[in-house]
């Protein structure tokens, strides 16, 4: 499978490296490849991952059969617009971003929030995409290696397209997520709930002093 990971930060790089380790063909999308390569942090990472390409958003989106949105949530629509609608038609977009607004300091606010979500905004703006929201409720190391957190814990799926969610479910399984840990919440509007976990996640990060934790949904056994 050919994947285009949009976004060059730690989340995008971590997901891209995991996809490549599973044998997928991966390119990372960025606004300005030359400027990205001029960043020492990225150049060092690229040297360690020579099989992963780097391209401008339109070229990356054209390459990818499946897209991963790892851009900052506040610029995701802008990045996808730059990727060019012609390169988005019918493709699955795995949205792992959160719309965090740091304009008033820390902790950030969510925008949109309550009656909308980034996942819905992307789906509404780009109806030709099949958007699946997932993996946005944990740090990027846990996204691709759930065994990093001992015991059972959960990952969520939101999206309107059943086939797209099945494809993403299978990808999560290849990352190591057990079937029983993957919870399908329903349509893309349920992304509001997972995005609104971020204020709690940020406060847990501060209270615990680290980010190696995740949410576990445990239900009572059905009565016989």
C-alpha positions in Angstrom: 0.0 0.0 0.0 1.2 3.5 -0.8 0.7 6.0 2.1 1.1 9.7 2.2 1.6 11.1 5.7 0.8 14.9 5.7 2.8 16.6 8.3 6.5 16.5 9.3 6.3 16.8 13.1 7.0 14.0 15.5 3.6 12.4 15.0 3.9 12.3 11.2 7.4 10.9 11.4 6.5 8.3 13.9 3.6 7.0 11.9 5.5 7.1 8.7 8.4 5.1 10.2 5.9 2.5 11.5 4.2 2.2 8.1 7.5 1.8 6.3 8.6 -0.9 8.8 5.5 -2.9 7.8 6.6 -2.8 4.2 4.4 0.0 2.9 5.6 2.6 0.5 5.5 6.0 2.3 6.0 9.6 1.4 5.7 12.5 3.8 4.0 15.6 2.6 5.1 19.2 3.5 4.5 22.7 2.3 8.1 23.3 1.4 10.4 20.2 1.1 13.6 22.3 0.9 12.8 24.2 4.1 11.9 20.9 5.8 15.2 19.3 4.9 17.0 22.4 6.2 15.7 21.6 9.7 18.5 19.6 11.4 16.0 17.5 13.3 14.2 16.4 10.2 17.4 15.9 8.1 18.8 13.6 10.8 15.5 11.6 10.9 15.5 11.4 7.1 19.0 10.0 7.0 17.8 7.2 9.4 14.8 6.5 7.2 16.1 6.7 3.6 13.2 4.7 2.1 10.6 7.4 3.1 10.2 10.1 0.6 9.5 13.8 1.1 7.3 15.8 -1.3 5.1 18.9 -1.4 1.5 18.3 -0.4 0.2 17.9 -4.0 2.8 15.4 -5.0 2.4 13.5 -1.8 -1.3 13.3 -2.0 -1.1 12.2 -5.6 1.3 9.4 -4.5 -0.7 8.1 -1.6 -3.5 5.5 -2.0 -4.3 6.3 1.6 -3.6 9.6 3.3 -2.8 10.3 7.0 -3.5 13.8 8.3 -0.8 14.5 10.9 -0.7 18.2 10.3 -1.5 20.7 13.1 -5.3 20.6 13.4 -5.6 24.4 12.9 -4.0 24.1 9.5 -5.3 20.8 8.3 -7.9 22.2 5.9 -5.3 24.6 4.5 -2.9 21.7 3.9 -5.5 19.5 2.3 -6.6 22.4 0.1 -3.0 22.8 -1.0 -2.8 19.1 -1.7 -5.3 19.6 -4.6 -8.8 18.2 -4.7 -7.9 16.2 -7.8 -5.6 14.1 -5.7 -8.1 13.4 -3.0 -10.9 11.7 -4.9 -12.2 8.6 -3.2 -9.2 8.2 -0.9 -9.3 7.2 2.7 -8.0 9.9 5.0 -6.9 8.8 8.5 -7.3 11.9 10.6 -5.1 11.8 13.7 -5.0 15.5 14.3 -6.6 17.7 17.0 -7.7 21.3 16.5 -5.7 22.7 19.4 -5.6 26.5 19.6 -2.6 27.8 21.5 -3.4 31.5 20.8 -4.3 32.1 24.5 -1.4 30.0 25.9 -1.5 26.7 27.7 -3.5 24.6 28.0 -4.9 25.2 24.5 -8.5 25.5 23.6 -10.3 23.3 21.0 -11.6 25.1 17.9 -14.0 23.8 16.6 -15.6 22.2 19.6 -19.0 21.1 21.1 -21.2 21.1 18.0 -18.5 20.4 15.4 -15.1 18.7 15.2 -12.0 18.7 13.0 -13.0 15.4 11.6 -16.4 16.7 10.5 -14.9 19.9 9.2 -12.5 17.9 6.9 -15.3 15.6 5.7 -17.6 18.5 5.0 -14.9 20.5 3.2 -13.7 17.6 1.2 -16.7 15.3 0.5 -14.6 13.3 -2.0 -12.5 12.0 0.9 -13.5 9.1 3.2 -12.5 10.4 6.5 -11.8 8.1 9.5 -10.9 9.7 12.8 -8.7 7.6 15.0 -5.5 7.6 17.2 -5.9 11.2 18.3 -6.4 10.3 22.0 -2.8 9.1 22.8 0.8 10.0 22.2 2.4 8.9 18.9 4.5 6.2 20.3 1.5 4.4 21.7 -0.4 4.9 18.4 2.1 2.6 16.6 3.1 0.4 19.6 0.1 -0.2 21.9 2.2 -2.6 24.0 4.1 0.4 25.3 1.2 0.7 27.8 0.8 -2.5 29.7 -2.6 -4.2 29.9 -5.8 -3.4 27.9 -6.5 0.0 26.6 -8.6 1.5 23.8 -8.5 3.2 20.4 -11.6 4.7 18.7 -12.9 4.9 15.2 -15.3 7.6 13.8 -16.4 7.8 10.2 -19.3 7.5 7.8 -17.8 5.0 5.3 -17.9 1.4 6.6 -15.3 0.1 4.1 -12.9 2.9 5.0 -13.3 2.1 8.7 -12.7 -1.6 8.0 -9.5 -0.7 6.2 -8.3 1.5 9.1 -9.3 -1.2 11.6 -7.1 -3.6 9.7 -4.2 -1.1 9.8 -4.6 -0.6 13.5 -4.5 -4.4 13.9 -1.2 -4.4 12.0 0.2 -1.9 14.5 -0.6 -4.3 17.2 -4.0 -3.2 18.4 -6.2 -6.2 19.5 -9.6 -6.4 17.9 -11.3 -6.0 21.3 -9.5 -2.7 21.9 -10.7 -1.0 18.7 -14.1 0.7 19.4 -16.2 1.9 16.5 -18.1 4.9 17.8 -20.2 5.4 14.7 -20.4 8.3 12.2 -17.9 11.1 11.8 -19.9 13.3 14.2 -18.6 11.1 17.0 -15.2 12.6 16.5 -16.5 15.4 18.7 -16.2 13.1 21.6 -12.7 11.9 21.0 -11.4 15.4 20.2 -12.9 16.6 23.5 -10.9 14.1 25.4 -7.8 16.3 24.7 -8.4 18.8 27.5 -8.5 15.8 29.9 -5.5 14.2 28.3 -3.4 17.4 28.7 -4.3 17.6 32.3 -3.4 14.0 32.9 -0.1 14.6 31.2 0.6 17.4 33.7 -0.6 15.4 36.7 1.3 12.2 35.7 4.4 14.0 34.5 4.6 11.9 31.3 2.6 10.9 28.2 2.8 7.1 28.4 -0.8 6.5 29.3 -4.1 5.8 27.5 -7.8 5.4 28.1 -9.3 2.0 28.7 -13.0 1.4 28.3 -14.2 -1.5 30.5 -17.8 -2.7 30.4 -19.7 -4.9 32.7 -20.1 -8.5 31.5 -23.6 -9.1 30.1 -25.9 -10.9 32.5 -26.6 -14.5 31.5 
